[in-house]
Amino acid sequence: MASTTRRRFPVVKYVTLRMVVAITKYFDWTLDLLDVVTALLCGEMKEKVFCAIPEGVEVDEDFDCFELLKAIYGLKQASRVWNENFHEFVCSIGFQVSHFDPCLYLKITSGECVLLLVYVDDVLVTGSSTELIMRTKSDLKARFEMTDSGKCAFVLGIELVDNDSGSVTMCQRRYVEDVLKRFGMSDCKAVTSPTDISS
């Protein structure tokens, strides 16, 4: 039986994100973003975990705890449980996990490929075949409740800006502006570098 103290789960490497964005630009593929609704509640428990009966919940018998069948928010291993369930599903529909990054999945069918890049509940989908991408999205949506944002313009706090030259800029301006706003520094004096360049 797995230990309830095992909480780690893979997180996409930023170099993998940059690589996937570069590949989509180079081959002129679409890059779509799916978001799993309440992802952490989708994970089915494989280990026995019990929780106290929440205040206000009435039960018929003399119980003092419940066994969790699915992960819940606040459970230390909820993200790992979700990730394992997602991994099992995408592998069951023909995807293989990358040896370089456990959050990158690849499927090749009849010379066409589709890539999935997963960051907790965000799933980036791209590939050489529109039909294969649509089939993959359909399979994912049949298994998990998801919202489809279409073309990805913003992911992991990074804005993807298409340039006239055909390149893409990965910009965190909006993230920086949100941080400044949160700390009441929206009107602070802007500088190009926070260090003294004269020394």
LUMVOLUM-930413 format. One record per atom (N, C-alpha, C): y, z, x; residue in one letter. Coordinates in steps of 0.05 Angstrom, whole numbers, plus 5000, padded with zeros to 4 digits. Atoms other than C-alpha are relative to their C-alpha. Example, Ala and Ser with C-alpha at 12.3 -4.5 7.8 and 13.67 -1.06 7.14 Angstrom:
BEGIN
+------+------+------+------+
|   yy |   zz |   xx | code |
+------+------+------+------+
| 4976 | 5000 | 5018 |    A |
| 4910 | 5156 | 5246 |    A |
| 5024 | 5000 | 5018 |    A |
| 4976 | 4999 | 4984 |    S |
| 4979 | 5143 | 5273 |    S |
| 5022 | 5014 | 4985 |    S |
+------+------+------+------+
//
This chain:
BEGIN
+------+------+------+------+
|   yy |   zz |   xx | code |
+------+------+------+------+
| 4976 | 5000 | 5017 |    M |
| 5000 | 5000 | 5000 |    M |
| 5025 | 5000 | 5018 |    M |
| 4976 | 5002 | 4985 |    A |
| 5069 | 4982 | 5025 |    A |
| 5016 | 5026 | 4999 |    A |
| 4984 | 4975 | 4999 |    S |
| 5115 | 5039 | 5046 |    S |
| 5026 | 4996 | 4985 |    S |
| 4975 | 5002 | 5014 |    T |
| 5174 | 5053 | 5001 |    T |
| 5024 | 5003 | 5019 |    T |
| 4978 | 4998 | 4981 |    T |
| 5214 | 5065 | 5064 |    T |
| 5006 | 4973 | 5013 |    T |
| 4995 | 5027 | 4989 |    R |
| 5208 | 4991 | 5083 |    R |
| 5020 | 4986 | 4982 |    R |
| 4978 | 5010 | 5017 |    R |
| 5275 | 4966 | 5059 |    R |
| 5012 | 4974 | 5010 |    R |
| 4987 | 5024 | 4988 |    R |
| 5293 | 4909 | 5105 |    R |
| 4992 | 4974 | 4986 |    R |
| 5005 | 5027 | 5011 |    F |
| 5299 | 4839 | 5078 |    F |
| 5017 | 4980 | 5016 |    F |
| 4985 | 5019 | 4984 |    P |
| 5323 | 4775 | 5112 |    P |
| 5026 | 4993 | 4988 |    P |
| 4973 | 5010 | 5008 |    V |
| 5395 | 4753 | 5110 |    V |
| 5005 | 4975 | 5016 |    V |
| 4996 | 5025 | 4987 |    V |
| 5415 | 4682 | 5126 |    V |
| 5018 | 5003 | 5025 |    V |
| 4984 | 5001 | 4975 |    K |
| 5442 | 4669 | 5196 |    K |
| 5024 | 4981 | 4995 |    K |
| 4976 | 5017 | 5003 |    Y |
| 5513 | 4641 | 5197 |    Y |
| 4996 | 4973 | 5014 |    Y |
| 5005 | 5025 | 4986 |    V |
| 5490 | 4589 | 5247 |    V |
| 4983 | 4981 | 4982 |    V |
| 5016 | 5016 | 5018 |    T |
| 5439 | 4565 | 5195 |    T |
| 5018 | 4989 | 4978 |    T |
| 4981 | 5010 | 5020 |    L |
| 5494 | 4560 | 5142 |    L |
| 5017 | 4977 | 5011 |    L |
| 4984 | 5022 | 4987 |    R |
| 5537 | 4519 | 5190 |    R |
| 4984 | 4975 | 5004 |    R |
| 5017 | 5023 | 4995 |    M |
| 5478 | 4475 | 5207 |    M |
| 4995 | 4985 | 4974 |    M |
| 5005 | 5013 | 5026 |    V |
| 5462 | 4461 | 5133 |    V |
| 5025 | 4986 | 4990 |    V |
| 4975 | 5013 | 5008 |    V |
| 5535 | 4446 | 5118 |    V |
| 5004 | 4974 | 5017 |    V |
| 4997 | 5024 | 4983 |    A |
| 5537 | 4398 | 5178 |    A |
| 4980 | 4978 | 4993 |    A |
| 5020 | 5020 | 5008 |    I |
| 5473 | 4363 | 5156 |    I |
| 5008 | 4987 | 4975 |    I |
| 4992 | 5012 | 5025 |    T |
| 5499 | 4353 | 5086 |    T |
| 5023 | 4980 | 5004 |    T |
| 4978 | 5018 | 4995 |    K |
| 5563 | 4322 | 5113 |    K |
| 4990 | 4975 | 5015 |    K |
| 5009 | 5022 | 4984 |    Y |
| 5527 | 4279 | 5164 |    Y |
| 4985 | 4979 | 4983 |    Y |
| 5016 | 5018 | 5016 |    F |
| 5479 | 4249 | 5113 |    F |
| 5013 | 4995 | 4973 |    F |
| 4986 | 5003 | 5026 |    D |
| 5530 | 4252 | 5055 |    D |
| 4983 | 5009 | 4977 |    D |
| 5016 | 4988 | 5021 |    W |
| 5484 | 4296 | 5014 |    W |
| 5018 | 5019 | 4984 |    W |
| 4985 | 4980 | 5016 |    T |
| 5509 | 4341 | 4957 |    T |
| 4990 | 5027 | 5009 |    T |
| 5006 | 4972 | 4994 |    L |
| 5510 | 4416 | 4968 |    L |
| 5007 | 5016 | 4975 |    L |
| 4996 | 4986 | 5025 |    D |
| 5501 | 4454 | 4903 |    D |
| 4994 | 5030 | 5004 |    D |
| 5004 | 4971 | 4999 |    L |
| 5505 | 4529 | 4891 |    L |
| 4989 | 5010 | 4974 |    L |
| 5012 | 4986 | 5023 |    L |
| 5460 | 4568 | 4844 |    L |
| 5003 | 5030 | 5004 |    L |
| 4998 | 4971 | 4998 |    D |
| 5470 | 4642 | 4829 |    D |
| 4980 | 5012 | 4981 |    D |
| 5020 | 4987 | 5017 |    V |
| 5412 | 4684 | 4804 |    V |
| 5013 | 5024 | 4986 |    V |
| 4988 | 4979 | 5016 |    V |
| 5435 | 4729 | 4747 |    V |
| 4983 | 5025 | 5002 |    V |
| 5014 | 4974 | 4996 |    T |
| 5417 | 4802 | 4759 |    T |
| 4975 | 4997 | 5017 |    T |
| 5023 | 5006 | 4983 |    A |
| 5372 | 4781 | 4816 |    A |
| 4983 | 5024 | 5007 |    A |
| 5015 | 4977 | 4992 |    L |
| 5353 | 4851 | 4837 |    L |
| 4982 | 5011 | 4978 |    L |
| 5017 | 4991 | 5022 |    L |
| 5323 | 4863 | 4768 |    L |
| 4976 | 4982 | 4996 |    L |
| 5022 | 5019 | 5003 |    C |
| 5277 | 4803 | 4776 |    C |
| 4976 | 5007 | 5017 |    C |
| 5021 | 4993 | 4982 |    G |
| 5235 | 4834 | 4831 |    G |
| 4979 | 5017 | 4987 |    G |
| 5023 | 4985 | 5011 |    E |
| 5166 | 4857 | 4808 |    E |
| 4989 | 5019 | 5022 |    E |
| 5009 | 4980 | 4981 |    M |
| 5143 | 4921 | 4842 |    M |
| 4971 | 4996 | 5007 |    M |
| 5028 | 5002 | 4991 |    K |
| 5079 | 4917 | 4883 |    K |
| 4991 | 5027 | 5010 |    K |
| 5007 | 4973 | 4991 |    E |
| 5081 | 4989 | 4904 |    E |
| 5006 | 5020 | 4977 |    E |
| 4995 | 4980 | 5020 |    K |
| 5081 | 5052 | 4862 |    K |
| 5025 | 5015 | 5007 |    K |
| 4975 | 4986 | 4997 |    V |
| 5151 | 5079 | 4853 |    V |
| 5005 | 5013 | 4973 |    V |
| 4994 | 4985 | 5024 |    F |
| 5169 | 5132 | 4802 |    F |
| 5029 | 5009 | 4999 |    F |
| 4973 | 4990 | 5002 |    C |
| 5236 | 5153 | 4775 |    C |
| 5001 | 5021 | 4977 |    C |
| 4996 | 4980 | 5021 |    A |
| 5261 | 5211 | 4733 |    A |
| 5008 | 4986 | 4975 |    A |
| 4992 | 5011 | 5025 |    I |
| 5271 | 5198 | 4660 |    I |
| 5030 | 5004 | 4996 |    I |
| 4971 | 4997 | 5002 |    P |
| 5345 | 5183 | 4650 |    P |
| 5008 | 5018 | 4976 |    P |
| 4990 | 4982 | 5021 |    E |
| 5384 | 5233 | 4609 |    E |
| 5007 | 4984 | 4975 |    E |
| 4995 | 5013 | 5025 |    G |
| 5388 | 5214 | 4536 |    G |
| 4977 | 4982 | 4991 |    G |
| 5023 | 5017 | 5007 |    V |
| 5323 | 5174 | 4537 |    V |
| 4978 | 5018 | 4988 |    V |
| 5021 | 4985 | 5013 |    E |
| 5272 | 5201 | 4488 |    E |
| 4973 | 4986 | 5003 |    E |
| 5028 | 5011 | 4997 |    V |
| 5197 | 5191 | 4500 |    V |
| 4982 | 5016 | 4981 |    V |
| 5019 | 4988 | 5020 |    D |
| 5139 | 5205 | 4452 |    D |
| 4984 | 5022 | 5012 |    D |
| 5019 | 4980 | 4988 |    E |
| 5096 | 5244 | 4501 |    E |
| 5015 | 5018 | 5019 |    E |
| 4988 | 4981 | 4981 |    D |
| 5108 | 5299 | 4551 |    D |
| 5000 | 4987 | 5028 |    D |
| 4998 | 5013 | 4974 |    F |
| 5128 | 5254 | 4610 |    F |
| 5024 | 5012 | 5015 |    F |
| 4977 | 4992 | 4985 |    D |
| 5173 | 5275 | 4666 |    D |
| 5010 | 4979 | 5020 |    D |
| 4992 | 5022 | 4983 |    C |
| 5177 | 5208 | 4702 |    C |
| 4989 | 4974 | 4989 |    C |
| 5009 | 5027 | 5007 |    F |
| 5169 | 5133 | 4693 |    F |
| 4990 | 4986 | 5026 |    F |
| 5008 | 5017 | 4978 |    E |
| 5132 | 5084 | 4738 |    E |
| 5017 | 4974 | 4997 |    E |
| 4984 | 5025 | 5001 |    L |
| 5178 | 5025 | 4756 |    L |
| 4982 | 4976 | 5003 |    L |
| 5015 | 5025 | 4998 |    L |
| 5147 | 4958 | 4742 |    L |
| 5017 | 4978 | 5013 |    L |
| 4981 | 5019 | 4988 |    K |
| 5209 | 4920 | 4764 |    K |
| 5020 | 5016 | 5016 |    K |
| 4979 | 4987 | 4984 |    A |
| 5262 | 4936 | 4815 |    A |
| 5025 | 5005 | 4983 |    A |
| 4975 | 4994 | 5014 |    I |
| 5327 | 4967 | 4791 |    I |
| 5022 | 5004 | 5020 |    I |
| 4977 | 4996 | 4982 |    Y |
| 5397 | 4971 | 4820 |    Y |
| 5000 | 5029 | 5009 |    Y |
| 5000 | 4973 | 4989 |    G |
| 5403 | 5031 | 4866 |    G |
| 4974 | 5007 | 5014 |    G |
| 5026 | 4996 | 4986 |    L |
| 5330 | 5027 | 4889 |    L |
| 5003 | 4989 | 5028 |    L |
| 4996 | 5008 | 4972 |    K |
| 5331 | 5024 | 4964 |    K |
| 4987 | 4975 | 5008 |    K |
| 5014 | 5024 | 4992 |    Q |
| 5280 | 4969 | 4969 |    Q |
| 5003 | 4977 | 4980 |    Q |
| 4997 | 5020 | 5021 |    A |
| 5306 | 4928 | 4910 |    A |
| 5006 | 4972 | 5011 |    A |
| 4994 | 5026 | 4988 |    S |
| 5334 | 4872 | 4954 |    S |
| 4976 | 4987 | 5013 |    S |
| 5025 | 5010 | 4987 |    R |
| 5269 | 4866 | 4993 |    R |
| 4980 | 4991 | 4979 |    R |
| 5018 | 5007 | 5021 |    V |
| 5228 | 4865 | 4929 |    V |
| 5008 | 4974 | 4987 |    V |
| 4990 | 5025 | 5011 |    W |
| 5272 | 4810 | 4900 |    W |
| 4994 | 4977 | 5019 |    W |
| 5004 | 5021 | 4980 |    N |
| 5268 | 4770 | 4965 |    N |
| 4971 | 4992 | 5002 |    N |
| 5029 | 5006 | 4999 |    E |
| 5192 | 4775 | 4967 |    E |
| 4991 | 4984 | 4976 |    E |
| 5007 | 5015 | 5024 |    N |
| 5186 | 4751 | 4895 |    N |
| 5011 | 4972 | 5001 |    N |
| 4988 | 5027 | 4998 |    F |
| 5234 | 4693 | 4907 |    F |
| 4984 | 4983 | 5020 |    F |
| 5015 | 5013 | 4979 |    H |
| 5196 | 4675 | 4971 |    H |
| 4973 | 4990 | 4989 |    H |
| 5026 | 5008 | 5011 |    E |
| 5128 | 4674 | 4935 |    E |
| 5003 | 4977 | 4981 |    E |
| 4997 | 5022 | 5019 |    F |
| 5155 | 4630 | 4880 |    F |
| 5007 | 4974 | 5013 |    F |
| 4993 | 5026 | 4988 |    V |
| 5188 | 4577 | 4923 |    V |
| 4977 | 4989 | 5017 |    V |
| 5024 | 5009 | 4985 |    C |
| 5126 | 4574 | 4967 |    C |
| 4979 | 4989 | 4981 |    C |
| 5019 | 5010 | 5020 |    S |
| 5084 | 4564 | 4904 |    S |
| 5007 | 4973 | 4989 |    S |
| 4992 | 5027 | 5009 |    I |
| 5125 | 4502 | 4887 |    I |
| 5003 | 4980 | 5023 |    I |
| 5002 | 5019 | 4978 |    G |
| 5114 | 4470 | 4955 |    G |
| 5019 | 5003 | 5023 |    G |
| 4981 | 4996 | 4978 |    F |
| 5169 | 4498 | 5000 |    F |
| 4986 | 5015 | 5023 |    F |
| 5009 | 4985 | 4977 |    Q |
| 5156 | 4522 | 5070 |    Q |
| 5025 | 5014 | 5012 |    Q |
| 4978 | 4985 | 4988 |    V |
| 5198 | 4575 | 5104 |    V |
| 5004 | 4991 | 5029 |    V |
| 4993 | 5008 | 4973 |    S |
| 5234 | 4557 | 5168 |    S |
| 4990 | 5022 | 5020 |    S |
| 5007 | 4980 | 4979 |    H |
| 5208 | 4590 | 5232 |    H |
| 5026 | 5010 | 5014 |    H |
| 4975 | 4992 | 4988 |    F |
| 5281 | 4594 | 5255 |    F |
| 5015 | 5021 | 4984 |    F |
| 4985 | 4982 | 5018 |    D |
| 5310 | 4629 | 5194 |    D |
| 4984 | 5004 | 4975 |    D |
| 5017 | 4995 | 5024 |    P |
| 5269 | 4663 | 5139 |    P |
| 5015 | 4995 | 4974 |    P |
| 4985 | 5006 | 5024 |    C |
| 5324 | 4646 | 5089 |    C |
| 5004 | 4970 | 4995 |    C |
| 4999 | 5029 | 5003 |    L |
| 5317 | 4571 | 5098 |    L |
| 4973 | 4989 | 4993 |    L |
| 5025 | 5011 | 5010 |    Y |
| 5264 | 4534 | 5059 |    Y |
| 5002 | 4969 | 4999 |    Y |
| 5000 | 5029 | 4999 |    L |
| 5244 | 4461 | 5065 |    L |
| 4976 | 4989 | 4985 |    L |
| 5021 | 5014 | 5014 |    K |
| 5203 | 4415 | 5021 |    K |
| 5003 | 4970 | 5005 |    K |
| 5000 | 5029 | 4995 |    I |
| 5184 | 4344 | 5039 |    I |
| 4979 | 4987 | 4981 |    I |
| 5017 | 5014 | 5019 |    T |
| 5156 | 4298 | 4985 |    T |
| 5005 | 4970 | 5002 |    T |
| 4998 | 5029 | 4998 |    S |
| 5143 | 4223 | 4995 |    S |
| 5024 | 4991 | 5017 |    S |
| 4979 | 5007 | 4981 |    G |
| 5191 | 4220 | 5054 |    G |
| 5028 | 5010 | 4993 |    G |
| 4974 | 4988 | 5008 |    E |
| 5247 | 4256 | 5017 |    E |
| 4998 | 5030 | 5004 |    E |
| 5001 | 4971 | 4996 |    C |
| 5268 | 4327 | 5031 |    C |
| 5021 | 5014 | 4984 |    C |
| 4981 | 4983 | 5013 |    V |
| 5303 | 4384 | 4997 |    V |
| 5000 | 5027 | 5016 |    V |
| 4997 | 4975 | 4985 |    L |
| 5330 | 4447 | 5031 |    L |
| 5011 | 5021 | 4981 |    L |
| 4989 | 4977 | 5015 |    L |
| 5342 | 4516 | 5000 |    L |
| 5010 | 5019 | 5021 |    L |
| 4990 | 4980 | 4983 |    L |
| 5386 | 4566 | 5035 |    L |
| 5007 | 5024 | 4983 |    L |
| 4998 | 4977 | 5018 |    V |
| 5383 | 4636 | 5005 |    V |
| 5015 | 5023 | 5013 |    V |
| 4986 | 4976 | 4992 |    Y |
| 5431 | 4694 | 5012 |    Y |
| 5000 | 5019 | 4976 |    Y |
| 5005 | 4982 | 5022 |    V |
| 5407 | 4750 | 4966 |    V |
| 4997 | 4985 | 4974 |    V |
| 5002 | 5013 | 5026 |    D |
| 5424 | 4720 | 4898 |    D |
| 5014 | 4973 | 4999 |    D |
| 4988 | 5026 | 4999 |    D |
| 5460 | 4657 | 4921 |    D |
| 4981 | 4980 | 5013 |    D |
| 5019 | 5020 | 4990 |    V |
| 5418 | 4594 | 4931 |    V |
| 5015 | 4974 | 5003 |    V |
| 4989 | 5026 | 4995 |    L |
| 5446 | 4532 | 4964 |    L |
| 4978 | 4980 | 5000 |    L |
| 5020 | 5021 | 5003 |    V |
| 5409 | 4468 | 4947 |    V |
| 5011 | 4974 | 5010 |    V |
| 4991 | 5026 | 4990 |    T |
| 5415 | 4402 | 4985 |    T |
| 4975 | 4984 | 5006 |    T |
| 5023 | 5017 | 4992 |    G |
| 5371 | 4343 | 5003 |    G |
| 5006 | 4971 | 4998 |    G |
| 4996 | 5029 | 4998 |    S |
| 5361 | 4269 | 5010 |    S |
| 4995 | 4987 | 4973 |    S |
| 5007 | 5013 | 5026 |    S |
| 5337 | 4257 | 4938 |    S |
| 5012 | 5016 | 4977 |    S |
| 4988 | 4988 | 5023 |    T |
| 5378 | 4272 | 4876 |    T |
| 4978 | 5009 | 4980 |    T |
| 5022 | 4993 | 5018 |    E |
| 5314 | 4271 | 4835 |    E |
| 4985 | 5025 | 5009 |    E |
| 5014 | 4976 | 4990 |    L |
| 5280 | 4322 | 4880 |    L |
| 5017 | 5025 | 4998 |    L |
| 4981 | 4977 | 5003 |    I |
| 5342 | 4367 | 4879 |    I |
| 4999 | 5009 | 4971 |    I |
| 4999 | 4993 | 5029 |    M |
| 5344 | 4364 | 4802 |    M |
| 4973 | 5013 | 4992 |    M |
| 5026 | 4988 | 5006 |    R |
| 5269 | 4379 | 4798 |    R |
| 4998 | 5029 | 5011 |    R |
| 5000 | 4973 | 4988 |    T |
| 5277 | 4438 | 4845 |    T |
| 5018 | 5019 | 4984 |    T |
| 4982 | 4983 | 5016 |    K |
| 5336 | 4465 | 4805 |    K |
| 4986 | 5007 | 4974 |    K |
| 5014 | 4996 | 5026 |    S |
| 5295 | 4457 | 4741 |    S |
| 4978 | 5021 | 5004 |    S |
| 5022 | 4981 | 4994 |    D |
| 5236 | 4495 | 4772 |    D |
| 5012 | 5028 | 5004 |    D |
| 4987 | 4974 | 4995 |    L |
| 5282 | 4551 | 4796 |    L |
| 5010 | 5012 | 4974 |    L |
| 4989 | 4990 | 5025 |    K |
| 5317 | 4557 | 4729 |    K |
| 4979 | 5007 | 4979 |    K |
| 5022 | 4993 | 5018 |    A |
| 5251 | 4559 | 4692 |    A |
| 4988 | 5027 | 5007 |    A |
| 5011 | 4974 | 4991 |    R |
| 5230 | 4620 | 4733 |    R |
| 5020 | 5022 | 5000 |    R |
| 4979 | 4980 | 4998 |    F |
| 5296 | 4656 | 4743 |    F |
| 5024 | 4992 | 4983 |    F |
| 4975 | 5006 | 5014 |    E |
| 5359 | 4661 | 4700 |    E |
| 5021 | 4995 | 5022 |    E |
| 4981 | 5008 | 4979 |    M |
| 5411 | 4624 | 4742 |    M |
| 5024 | 4986 | 4987 |    M |
| 4977 | 5016 | 5007 |    T |
| 5481 | 4596 | 4736 |    T |
| 5002 | 4978 | 5021 |    T |
| 4998 | 5023 | 4982 |    D |
| 5492 | 4527 | 4767 |    D |
| 5029 | 4993 | 5003 |    D |
| 4972 | 5005 | 4995 |    S |
| 5561 | 4521 | 4798 |    S |
| 5005 | 4971 | 5008 |    S |
| 4996 | 5027 | 4991 |    G |
| 5549 | 4449 | 4818 |    G |
| 5007 | 4999 | 5029 |    G |
| 4992 | 5003 | 4972 |    K |
| 5583 | 4427 | 4882 |    K |
| 5010 | 5026 | 5012 |    K |
| 4993 | 4974 | 4987 |    C |
| 5590 | 4487 | 4929 |    C |
| 5027 | 4996 | 5014 |    C |
| 4974 | 5000 | 4987 |    A |
| 5663 | 4500 | 4947 |    A |
| 5006 | 5026 | 5013 |    A |
| 4994 | 4974 | 4990 |    F |
| 5659 | 4573 | 4964 |    F |
| 4973 | 5016 | 5001 |    F |
| 5025 | 4985 | 4998 |    V |
| 5600 | 4614 | 4991 |    V |
| 5003 | 5021 | 5022 |    V |
| 5000 | 4978 | 4980 |    L |
| 5593 | 4681 | 5028 |    L |
| 5028 | 5005 | 5011 |    L |
| 4973 | 4995 | 4991 |    G |
| 5668 | 4689 | 5031 |    G |
| 5012 | 4977 | 5016 |    G |
| 4991 | 5024 | 4984 |    I |
| 5675 | 4620 | 5063 |    I |
| 5006 | 4977 | 4981 |    I |
| 4992 | 5023 | 5016 |    E |
| 5713 | 4563 | 5031 |    E |
| 4992 | 4975 | 5016 |    E |
| 5008 | 5026 | 4988 |    L |
| 5685 | 4493 | 5045 |    L |
| 5021 | 4980 | 4991 |    L |
| 4978 | 5019 | 5005 |    V |
| 5743 | 4444 | 5050 |    V |
| 4993 | 4973 | 5011 |    V |
| 5005 | 5027 | 4991 |    D |
| 5729 | 4370 | 5052 |    D |
| 5025 | 4987 | 5011 |    D |
| 4977 | 5012 | 4988 |    N |
| 5776 | 4333 | 5099 |    N |
| 4999 | 4970 | 4996 |    N |
| 4998 | 5029 | 5003 |    D |
| 5800 | 4261 | 5094 |    D |
| 4983 | 4985 | 5021 |    D |
| 5015 | 5013 | 4979 |    S |
| 5764 | 4245 | 5159 |    S |
| 4970 | 5000 | 4995 |    S |
| 5029 | 4998 | 5005 |    G |
| 5697 | 4261 | 5127 |    G |
| 4987 | 5025 | 5010 |    G |
| 5010 | 4975 | 4990 |    S |
| 5690 | 4327 | 5162 |    S |
| 5004 | 5022 | 4979 |    S |
| 4996 | 4977 | 5017 |    V |
| 5688 | 4396 | 5130 |    V |
| 5010 | 5023 | 5016 |    V |
| 4990 | 4976 | 4987 |    T |
| 5726 | 4458 | 5148 |    T |
| 4990 | 5024 | 4985 |    T |
| 5009 | 4975 | 5011 |    M |
| 5696 | 4526 | 5137 |    M |
| 5022 | 5021 | 5005 |    M |
| 4976 | 4984 | 4998 |    C |
| 5755 | 4571 | 5122 |    C |
| 4997 | 5026 | 4986 |    C |
| 5002 | 4974 | 5013 |    Q |
| 5760 | 4645 | 5107 |    Q |
| 5028 | 5010 | 4992 |    Q |
| 4973 | 4993 | 5008 |    R |
| 5834 | 4644 | 5087 |    R |
| 5001 | 5017 | 4975 |    R |
| 5000 | 4985 | 5026 |    R |
| 5820 | 4668 | 5016 |    R |
| 4989 | 5029 | 5005 |    R |
| 5011 | 4974 | 4993 |    Y |
| 5777 | 4725 | 5044 |    Y |
| 5021 | 5018 | 5014 |    Y |
| 4979 | 4985 | 4986 |    V |
| 5833 | 4746 | 5091 |    V |
| 5022 | 5009 | 4981 |    V |
| 4979 | 4993 | 5019 |    E |
| 5884 | 4743 | 5035 |    E |
| 4991 | 5022 | 4981 |    E |
| 5010 | 4979 | 5017 |    D |
| 5839 | 4786 | 4991 |    D |
| 5000 | 5027 | 5015 |    D |
| 4999 | 4975 | 4984 |    V |
| 5833 | 4838 | 5047 |    V |
| 5028 | 5010 | 5003 |    V |
| 4972 | 4992 | 4998 |    L |
| 5908 | 4838 | 5058 |    L |
| 5010 | 5012 | 4973 |    L |
| 4992 | 4990 | 5026 |    K |
| 5919 | 4847 | 4983 |    K |
| 4989 | 5028 | 4994 |    K |
| 5014 | 4975 | 5006 |    R |
| 5868 | 4903 | 4978 |    R |
| 5014 | 5024 | 5015 |    R |
| 4988 | 4979 | 4984 |    F |
| 5904 | 4942 | 5033 |    F |
| 5031 | 5000 | 4999 |    F |
| 4971 | 5000 | 5005 |    G |
| 5975 | 4928 | 5007 |    G |
| 5016 | 4987 | 5022 |    G |
| 4986 | 5012 | 4977 |    M |
| 5993 | 4882 | 5065 |    M |
| 5005 | 4970 | 4995 |    M |
| 4995 | 5028 | 5006 |    S |
| 6004 | 4816 | 5028 |    S |
| 5026 | 4989 | 5010 |    S |
| 4973 | 5008 | 4991 |    D |
| 6077 | 4814 | 5050 |    D |
| 5004 | 5006 | 5030 |    D |
| 4997 | 4994 | 4971 |    C |
| 6064 | 4832 | 5123 |    C |
| 5008 | 4975 | 5016 |    C |
| 4991 | 5022 | 4983 |    K |
| 6092 | 4789 | 5179 |    K |
| 4975 | 4986 | 5012 |    K |
| 5023 | 5015 | 4990 |    A |
| 6042 | 4734 | 5198 |    A |
| 5004 | 4993 | 5029 |    A |
| 5000 | 5009 | 4972 |    V |
| 6024 | 4719 | 5270 |    V |
| 4975 | 4983 | 5004 |    V |
| 5022 | 5018 | 4996 |    T |
| 5978 | 4666 | 5298 |    T |
| 4977 | 5015 | 5014 |    T |
| 5021 | 4984 | 4986 |    S |
| 5941 | 4717 | 5342 |    S |
| 5008 | 5029 | 5000 |    S |
| 4993 | 4971 | 5001 |    P |
| 5937 | 4793 | 5335 |    P |
| 5003 | 5012 | 5028 |    P |
| 4997 | 4989 | 4973 |    T |
| 5939 | 4800 | 5411 |    T |
| 5026 | 4990 | 5013 |    T |
| 4976 | 5007 | 4985 |    D |
| 5998 | 4798 | 5459 |    D |
| 4992 | 4978 | 5020 |    D |
| 5008 | 5022 | 4983 |    I |
| 5991 | 4729 | 5492 |    I |
| 5015 | 4999 | 5026 |    I |
| 4984 | 5000 | 4975 |    S |
| 6043 | 4745 | 5546 |    S |
| 4987 | 5016 | 5022 |    S |
| 5012 | 4983 | 4979 |    S |
| 5999 | 4794 | 5582 |    S |
| 4974 | 4989 | 5011 |    S |
+------+------+------+------+
//
